[in-house]
Amino acid sequence: MPHDRIRSIVGEHGRLSVAVDKLDDTASLYQAGLTSHASVNLMLAIEESFGIEFPERMLRRRTFESIASIAGAVGELTSGSPGA
Amino acid sequence: MPNGQAMTALTVPHLVARTGPDAIALAGQVARAVAAPAASSVDRESRFPSEAITALREARLVGALVPTRFGGLGCSIIEMAEICDVLGQHCANTAMVYAMHQIQVAALMRHGGSTPFFECLLHDLVDRQLLLASATSEVDVGGDVRRSICAVDQRGEEIHLRKQAPVISYAEQADAILVTARRHGEAAASDQVLVFAPTDARTTLTRTTGWDALGLRGTCSSGYLLETHVPATHVLADGYDEISAHTMLPVSHLLWSALWLGIATDAVNRARAFVRDAARRIPGSMPPGATRLAEVVGTLQTMRAQIHDAARAYHAIFDDRDALSSMSFALRMNGLKVQSATLVVQIVAQAMAICGIAGYKADTKYSVERHLRDAYSAGIQINNDRVLAASASMLLVHRDD
């Protein structure tokens, strides 16, 4: 499941102030302590893990708002149907 | 008004700005007639530019950015940058106080939320031409304004907040201070809110450090222990991460750049006058500084073009929350800040080289020594390296596509 893989990457690179297993998929990562610097490391780790590159239009706050929103972006980039 | 200044700016006819173009013209009059004559004493005595701020209040320019539905002038961010530029040409301290105030106004009007308290506050801000200050940095967080130690302590309908602020510019002259803090006692350091703290009986300020600095001496940027008890309605609706990305950072970078442009413009004007006067003294000869003047005029044009371009870009997406949160926008505004802060020092230093000893001295009409001291603040007070580090981090993932 991409959600589980994303969750573990968030746990490893997000430097959150709460344990990642305490967060549900739609909880705000920013309120959990995700900083802009940590979000960059998180993006790099997700790109590496899924073999994708986030295009410029996805490099914005709402893409990394929650585990669910990251999964949505990853899903769009791995499904081969951009703009879906 | 806590500063008790009821002085009338007799040198400016009683004009009140009603539109954006009015506002720019009137700011120019205030700058020339009131700010410029006081600029040297504000600097020497390291005092608040009270004459100019009073005149700006009387001209209704303190509420210039507030939308017309709240009684403000509804100036665009492009017009605000022009006002900061013209103020900066005559008194950098006045321009910096004005810019810092407008940054707070922008935060209130864009992120307060449509609650009765904030709607009423915007009307009040215009009616009483309230001056706003800011307390974002905190002792022991290492200069990172996106982290707080202090937290909002909510007790029923009221909140309590206590903050060790290493700097609050013109705190003692402001009518209110916008303060960052963690959302609650258990919140992460980066989970911040912005609190509106009026400087009346509900807020106490205990000065902890003074302000005797190289430049921008009139901003009175002392340190304070701030303690406030205000209703919970005084917390802005949006989180500070969004306020910072959409408004605080871009408005600061743009308006500061504009006032630095003003400092650079005036320094180049003085260098131009110096070269022209030298040429008049020996007709038919080319003064030694003339070639350098041609060069620095080109650098000034570059700086001006970058700022105007960034102002138009910000204006175009001013209300587009999605575009404002994009990495490319943050990179662009960070780049603007570093470029402007670097160019203002370069330009003023070259103007000084052209004017020679007459530029180095404080008591000549070609003096640019205050300009150079004020210019140095640009890359120091908001450290260029910190801004570059933030951009470097974003560039690890950002692609121009």
Interface residues (C-beta under 8 A of the other chain):
Chain A: L16 S17 V18 Y30 Q31 A32 G33 L34 T35 S36 H37 V40 M43 L44 E47 E53 F54 P55 E56 R57 L59 R60 R61 R62
Chain B: R146 R147 R183 A187 A188 A189 S190 D191 G239 D241 E242 A245 D322 S325 S326 M327 S328 A390 S393 M394 L396 V397 H398 R399 D400 D401
